Amino acid sequence: REGSKMDVDMIAPGLERVIDEHPPLDRIAHGLIFGEGPVWDRRARQLLWVDIIGNAIWKWKPEVGRELVLRPSGYANGMTFDRQGRLVRGERDRHAAVRVVQPDRRQRPVRLGRRDRLAGVE
């Protein structure tokens, strides 16, 4: 339920300086059959995740809500950011890791080759 409260176990000393003891609970998504890959984009201050079965990537921004980012997504699954802050996602359709140069629909993703180190996703 939108605006509900949730309990937070305040075990770590000083946690009350970072988070409210009873923060509001926002429903970001529901009804997904297979959601995966949540990743926080600290630059854009948004959460991105994948609806694998729905073949879509979604984002959620505080005070804005949920928006569709990309459909079809190539049946993307896990996502991360490389050291330059570019989104990298796994795509089932291409059987590849794909780096997105600019996260808008007009840009073509760049397929990562074998030389790209996925540990640092360079």
Buried (B, 14 or more C-beta within 10 A) or exposed (E): EEEEEEEEEEEEEEEEEEEEEEEEEEEBEEEBEEBBBBBEBEEEEBBBBBBBEBBBBBBBEEEEEBEEBBEEBBBBBBBBBBEEEBBBBBBEEEEBBBBBEEBEEEEEBEEBEEEBEEEEBE
